[in-house]
Amino acid sequence: MQTISYTDSFLSILPPVIALLVALATRRVIIALSCGIITGALLLSNFSFLDSGIYLSQLAAGLAWDDGAPNWWNLQIIIFLLLLGAMTSLMTATGATTAFAEWAKKRIKTKRHATVTTALLSFVVFVDDYFHSLAVGSVARPLTDQVGVSRAKLAYLLDSTAAPMCVLMPLSSWGAYIIALVGGLLVTHNITDITPLAAFATMIPLNFYAVFALLMALVVAYFNINIGPMKQHERNAEKGQLFDESKGIPAGSVNHDFEADNGSPLGLVLPIAILTLVTFASFVVTGATALEEGQAFSLLAALENTDVTLSLVTGGVVGLLVSVGFAFKQQLSLSQLAHAIWVGIKAMSPAILILVFAWSISGVIGDMETGKYLASKLDGAISPAILPVLVFVLAGLMAFSTGTSWGTFGIMLPIAADMSVASDVSLILPMLSAVLAGAVFGDHCSPISDTTILSSTGAACHHIDHVATQLPYALLVAKISISCYLVMGMTGSVIASLAVGLLLFAITIATLYHRQQNSALALNSK
């Protein structure tokens, strides 16, 4: 059906704004997303209820079937979630989760050990953000649960190490995608003195938000720094309430009527390890298969062309088969096996529902052309010195509004390249880096981001609780990043920008730690 264009109208931002306001007011993400979707459908159809209904039906159908073919990206993400839910459930039913927790108790005895271990896993599992959040969540949850770390803190650690690590690593699905985009932009603007891979490597220290988000996660894990709503979640966790029980069981949680009492830690570690290896191998194989005829094989080229979701499903199937093998070893009956798999599938249904609604509102936002409207606000005479800051902020707003980092990359990277070439070509890499940083920042803050949703699921934390507790940390890192980009724009020095950022980061951490220590002393003296 024909829809109305809102490219030049502020009304294009209305659906995400309404969704955000309703989410904050009700703390019910499905209701909030529904309000945003319906608002967008009415606007696009000029408030025709019949046309709105047709639009919504087409939108829903497009989630599974698009352009005359199955929408494999969406379908395979859902299949992977179901596979991982079934696998996690089998780990619990076979006693592997309990056995792993008992094993960990002898080695990981404090919150610091558990949270630092979780944060450091980002340097091991960085090939894809979806995979990181769900796989690391499965491994880390027993560790953090047994020492009284809140699920909200776990979700923060998963989310704040997933995208930042992926966006900095060339050997990841993110890195390959970005290198491909940057390579095209270099060709477009006849920049031949640097290769796409070298440009990406040069941009790593300029991606200030990703760098300082990782540092913040490590420091928060080590010093147990809690700000904003996270304070209450951590106090509740110390009393044994790992999540807000008044809101029901969060997506990703698994409860069984039975559990084998002779489980092995290998029942958890081995399926996750094999899932990781098979997924990475599938990344390489599917990417190599997709190379053009005559194109030389390289790991980077393979990752650039890889089929991410098919690889995740392949790894998930093999991981589930390994878990089934452990179930037979533990002599679970067929009825117990089937029940455990069903419990795992059912545990993932809330996350899948939120994800489907998030994809739907992303489609509405795309049709409303919210990203193009926000990008158009950069037009006009602007001093080159503040361009990196403006690009960072706008990319953040776009990712926050649309819920997608990759979509923001696709829209904003060409705009940033055009602006830098038109004003000061030496700013092209800082400008492109600012886009990457802003997109990850906005993604971290957005309640409709699929990465945020999957981090909540991996931690078995209520989604809005994760959004609310992560936001203060993200904003702190964004403030530091803005200062870095201001220095970058004025001096053109990477060293000076990082030095200012590190100084501000150190002052921020010292202030937060000192304030937290004083609060603890005041409580102990009462």
Backbone hydrogen bonds, N-H to C=O, Kabsch-Sander energy under -0.5 kcal/mol:
donor,donor_aa,acceptor,acceptor_aa,energy
4,I,44,L,-1.8
9,S,6,Y,-1.6
12,S,9,S,-1.9
13,I,10,F,-1.7
14,L,11,L,-1.6
17,V,13,I,-1.9
18,I,14,L,-2.9
19,A,15,P,-2.4
20,L,16,P,-2.3
21,L,17,V,-2.6
22,V,18,I,-2.6
23,A,19,A,-2.0
24,L,20,L,-2.4
25,A,21,L,-2.1
26,T,22,V,-2.9
27,R,23,A,-2.2
29,V,27,R,-0.6
32,A,28,R,-2.1
33,L,29,V,-2.8
34,S,30,I,-2.4
35,C,31,I,-2.1
36,G,32,A,-2.0
37,I,33,L,-2.6
38,I,34,S,-2.7
39,T,35,C,-2.3
40,G,36,G,-2.2
41,A,37,I,-2.4
42,L,38,I,-2.4
43,L,39,T,-2.3
44,L,40,G,-2.7
45,S,41,A,-1.5
46,N,43,L,-1.3
47,F,42,L,-3.8
48,S,45,S,-0.8
49,F,47,F,-0.7
52,S,48,S,-2.7
53,G,49,F,-2.1
54,I,50,L,-2.2
55,Y,51,D,-2.8
56,L,52,S,-2.7
57,S,53,G,-2.2
58,Q,54,I,-2.3
59,L,55,Y,-2.5
60,A,56,L,-2.6
61,A,57,S,-2.4
62,G,58,Q,-2.2
63,L,59,L,-0.7
63,L,60,A,-0.9
64,A,61,A,-1.3
65,W,61,A,-2.8
66,D,69,A,-2.9
69,A,66,D,-1.2
71,N,64,A,-2.4
72,W,70,P,-1.7
75,L,71,N,-2.4
76,Q,72,W,-2.8
77,I,73,W,-1.7
78,I,74,N,-2.1
79,I,75,L,-2.4
80,F,76,Q,-2.5
81,L,77,I,-2.2
82,L,78,I,-2.3
83,L,79,I,-2.6
84,L,80,F,-2.8
85,G,81,L,-2.5
86,A,82,L,-2.4
87,M,83,L,-2.5
88,T,84,L,-2.8
89,S,85,G,-2.2
90,L,86,A,-2.2
91,M,87,M,-2.0
92,T,88,T,-1.6
93,A,89,S,-2.7
94,T,90,L,-2.5
95,G,92,T,-1.3
96,A,91,M,-1.4
97,T,91,M,-1.6
99,A,95,G,-2.4
100,F,96,A,-2.7
101,A,97,T,-2.2
102,E,98,T,-2.5
103,W,99,A,-2.5
104,A,100,F,-2.6
105,K,101,A,-2.0
106,K,102,E,-0.8
106,K,103,W,-0.7
107,R,104,A,-1.4
108,I,104,A,-4.8
109,K,107,R,-0.7
114,A,110,T,-1.9
115,T,111,K,-3.1
116,V,112,R,-2.6
117,T,113,H,-2.0
118,T,114,A,-2.0
119,A,115,T,-2.5
120,L,116,V,-2.6
121,L,117,T,-1.3
122,S,119,A,-1.4
123,F,120,L,-1.7
124,V,121,L,-1.5
125,V,121,L,-2.8
126,F,124,V,-0.8
132,H,128,D,-2.3
133,S,129,D,-2.5
134,L,130,Y,-2.0
135,A,131,F,-3.0
136,V,132,H,-2.2
137,G,132,H,-0.6
137,G,133,S,-0.9
138,S,134,L,-1.7
139,V,135,A,-1.6
140,A,136,V,-3.3
141,R,137,G,-2.2
143,L,139,V,-0.6
144,T,140,A,-2.6
145,D,141,R,-2.7
146,Q,142,P,-1.5
147,V,143,L,-0.5
147,V,144,T,-0.6
148,G,145,D,-1.2
149,V,144,T,-2.7
151,R,242,L,-2.5
152,A,242,L,-0.5
154,L,150,S,-1.9
155,A,151,R,-2.7
156,Y,152,A,-2.1
157,L,153,K,-2.3
158,L,154,L,-2.4
159,D,155,A,-2.7
160,S,156,Y,-2.8
161,T,158,L,-0.7
162,A,158,L,-1.1
163,A,159,D,-0.8
165,M,161,T,-0.7
166,C,162,A,-2.4
167,V,163,A,-2.8
168,L,164,P,-0.7
168,L,165,M,-0.6
169,M,165,M,-1.0
172,S,170,P,-1.5
173,S,127,V,-2.7
175,G,166,C,-0.5
175,G,169,M,-0.5
176,A,172,S,-2.4
177,Y,173,S,-1.7
178,I,174,W,-2.7
179,I,175,G,-2.6
180,A,176,A,-1.9
181,L,177,Y,-2.0
182,V,178,I,-3.1
183,G,179,I,-2.5
184,G,180,A,-1.7
185,L,181,L,-1.8
186,L,182,V,-2.4
187,V,183,G,-1.8
188,T,184,G,-2.3
189,H,185,L,-1.9
190,N,187,V,-1.6
191,I,186,L,-2.9
192,T,190,N,-0.8
199,A,195,T,-2.6
200,F,196,P,-2.3
201,A,197,L,-2.4
202,T,198,A,-2.3
203,M,199,A,-1.7
204,I,200,F,-0.8
204,I,201,A,-0.7
206,L,203,M,-0.5
207,N,203,M,-0.7
207,N,204,I,-1.3
208,F,206,L,-1.9
211,V,207,N,-2.2
212,F,208,F,-2.7
213,A,209,Y,-2.4
214,L,210,A,-2.0
215,L,211,V,-2.0
216,M,212,F,-2.5
217,A,213,A,-2.3
218,L,214,L,-2.2
219,V,215,L,-2.5
220,V,216,M,-3.0
221,A,217,A,-2.2
222,Y,218,L,-2.2
223,F,219,V,-3.1
224,N,220,V,-1.4
225,I,220,V,-0.6
226,N,224,N,-0.6
230,M,227,I,-1.4
231,K,228,G,-1.7
232,Q,229,P,-0.5
233,H,229,P,-1.6
234,E,230,M,-2.3
235,R,231,K,-2.1
236,N,232,Q,-2.6
237,A,233,H,-1.9
238,E,234,E,-1.8
239,K,235,R,-0.8
239,K,236,N,-0.7
240,G,237,A,-1.7
241,Q,236,N,-2.6
242,L,240,G,-1.0
245,E,243,F,-1.1
247,K,244,D,-1.5
248,G,245,E,-1.6
252,G,347,A,-1.8
253,S,250,P,-1.7
260,A,93,A,-2.8
267,G,264,S,-1.8
268,L,265,P,-1.8
269,V,265,P,-2.3
270,L,266,L,-2.2
272,I,268,L,-1.4
273,A,269,V,-2.7
274,I,270,L,-2.9
275,L,271,P,-2.5
276,T,272,I,-2.3
277,L,273,A,-2.4
278,V,274,I,-3.0
279,T,275,L,-2.4
280,F,276,T,-2.3
281,A,277,L,-2.5
282,S,278,V,-2.4
283,F,279,T,-2.2
284,V,280,F,-2.0
285,V,281,A,-2.7
286,T,282,S,-2.9
287,G,283,F,-1.7
288,A,284,V,-2.7
289,T,285,V,-2.4
290,A,286,T,-1.2
291,L,288,A,-1.0
295,Q,292,E,-2.3
302,A,298,S,-2.6
303,L,299,L,-2.3
304,E,300,L,-1.9
305,N,301,A,-1.1
305,N,302,A,-0.5
306,T,303,L,-0.6
308,V,306,T,-0.9
311,S,307,D,-2.1
312,L,308,V,-2.2
313,V,309,T,-2.4
314,T,310,L,-2.5
315,G,311,S,-2.5
316,G,312,L,-2.5
317,V,313,V,-2.7
318,V,314,T,-2.1
319,G,315,G,-2.6
320,L,316,G,-2.5
321,L,317,V,-2.2
322,V,318,V,-2.0
323,S,319,G,-2.0
324,V,320,L,-2.6
325,G,321,L,-2.1
326,F,322,V,-1.8
327,A,323,S,-2.0
328,F,324,V,-2.2
329,K,325,G,-2.0
330,Q,326,F,-2.1
331,Q,328,F,-1.5
332,L,327,A,-2.4
337,L,333,S,-2.7
338,A,334,L,-2.7
339,H,335,S,-2.3
340,A,336,Q,-2.6
341,I,337,L,-2.2
342,W,338,A,-2.3
343,V,339,H,-2.5
344,G,340,A,-2.0
345,I,341,I,-2.3
346,K,342,W,-2.7
347,A,343,V,-2.0
348,M,344,G,-1.0
348,M,345,I,-0.6
349,S,345,I,-0.6
349,S,346,K,-0.8
352,I,348,M,-2.4
353,L,349,S,-2.4
354,I,350,P,-2.3
355,L,351,A,-2.5
356,V,352,I,-2.6
357,F,353,L,-2.1
358,A,354,I,-2.5
359,W,355,L,-2.7
360,S,356,V,-2.0
361,I,357,F,-2.5
362,S,358,A,-1.9
363,G,359,W,-1.9
364,V,360,S,-2.1
365,I,361,I,-2.8
366,G,362,S,-2.1
367,D,363,G,-2.2
368,M,364,V,-2.3
369,E,365,I,-0.6
369,E,366,G,-0.7
370,T,365,I,-1.9
373,Y,369,E,-2.0
374,L,370,T,-2.5
375,A,371,G,-2.5
376,S,372,K,-2.0
377,K,373,Y,-0.6
377,K,374,L,-1.1
378,L,375,A,-1.8
379,D,376,S,-1.5
382,I,380,G,-0.7
386,I,383,S,-1.4
387,L,383,S,-0.5
387,L,384,P,-0.8
390,L,386,I,-2.4
391,V,387,L,-2.8
392,F,388,P,-2.2
393,V,389,V,-2.6
394,L,390,L,-2.7
395,A,391,V,-2.6
396,G,392,F,-2.0
397,L,393,V,-2.5
398,M,394,L,-2.5
399,A,395,A,-2.6
400,F,396,G,-2.4
401,S,397,L,-2.3
402,T,398,M,-2.6
403,G,399,A,-2.4
408,T,404,T,-1.0
409,F,405,S,-2.6
410,G,406,W,-2.3
411,I,407,G,-1.7
412,M,408,T,-3.2
413,L,409,F,-2.2
415,I,411,I,-0.9
416,A,412,M,-3.0
417,A,413,L,-2.3
418,D,414,P,-2.4
419,M,415,I,-2.4
420,S,416,A,-2.2
421,V,417,A,-2.3
422,A,418,D,-2.0
423,S,419,M,-1.5
424,D,420,S,-1.9
427,L,424,D,-2.4
428,I,425,V,-1.7
431,M,427,L,-2.8
432,L,428,I,-2.4
433,S,429,L,-2.5
434,A,430,P,-2.1
435,V,431,M,-1.7
436,L,432,L,-2.0
437,A,433,S,-2.7
438,G,434,A,-2.8
439,A,435,V,-2.5
440,V,436,L,-1.9
441,F,437,A,-2.3
442,G,438,G,-2.8
443,D,439,A,-2.2
444,H,440,V,-2.2
445,C,441,F,-1.4
446,S,442,G,-1.3
449,S,446,S,-1.0
450,D,403,G,-0.8
453,I,449,S,-2.1
454,L,450,D,-2.6
455,S,451,T,-1.9
456,S,452,T,-2.0
457,T,453,I,-2.0
458,G,454,L,-2.7
459,A,455,S,-1.8
460,A,456,S,-0.8
460,A,457,T,-0.7
461,C,456,S,-2.7
466,H,462,H,-1.9
467,V,463,H,-2.2
468,A,464,I,-2.7
469,T,465,D,-2.1
470,Q,466,H,-2.1
471,L,467,V,-1.6
474,A,470,Q,-2.3
475,L,471,L,-2.6
476,L,472,P,-1.9
477,V,473,Y,-2.2
478,A,474,A,-2.3
479,K,475,L,-2.2
480,I,476,L,-1.8
481,S,477,V,-2.3
482,I,478,A,-2.6
483,S,479,K,-1.8
484,C,480,I,-2.0
485,Y,481,S,-2.5
486,L,482,I,-2.0
487,V,483,S,-2.2
488,M,484,C,-2.6
489,G,485,Y,-2.4
490,M,486,L,-1.9
491,T,487,V,-2.9
492,G,487,V,-0.6
492,G,488,M,-2.0
494,V,492,G,-0.6
497,S,493,S,-1.7
498,L,494,V,-2.7
499,A,495,I,-2.6
500,V,496,A,-2.3
501,G,497,S,-2.3
502,L,498,L,-3.0
503,L,499,A,-2.1
504,L,500,V,-2.6
505,F,501,G,-2.6
506,A,502,L,-2.5
507,I,503,L,-2.4
508,T,504,L,-2.6
509,I,505,F,-2.7
510,A,506,A,-2.5
511,T,507,I,-2.4
512,L,508,T,-2.5
513,Y,509,I,-2.9
514,H,510,A,-2.5
515,R,511,T,-2.5
516,Q,512,L,-2.3
517,Q,513,Y,-2.5
518,N,514,H,-2.2
519,S,515,R,-2.1
520,A,516,Q,-2.2
521,L,517,Q,-2.3
522,A,518,N,-2.3
523,L,519,S,-2.1
524,N,520,A,-2.2
525,S,521,L,-1.7
526,K,522,A,-0.6
526,K,523,L,-0.8
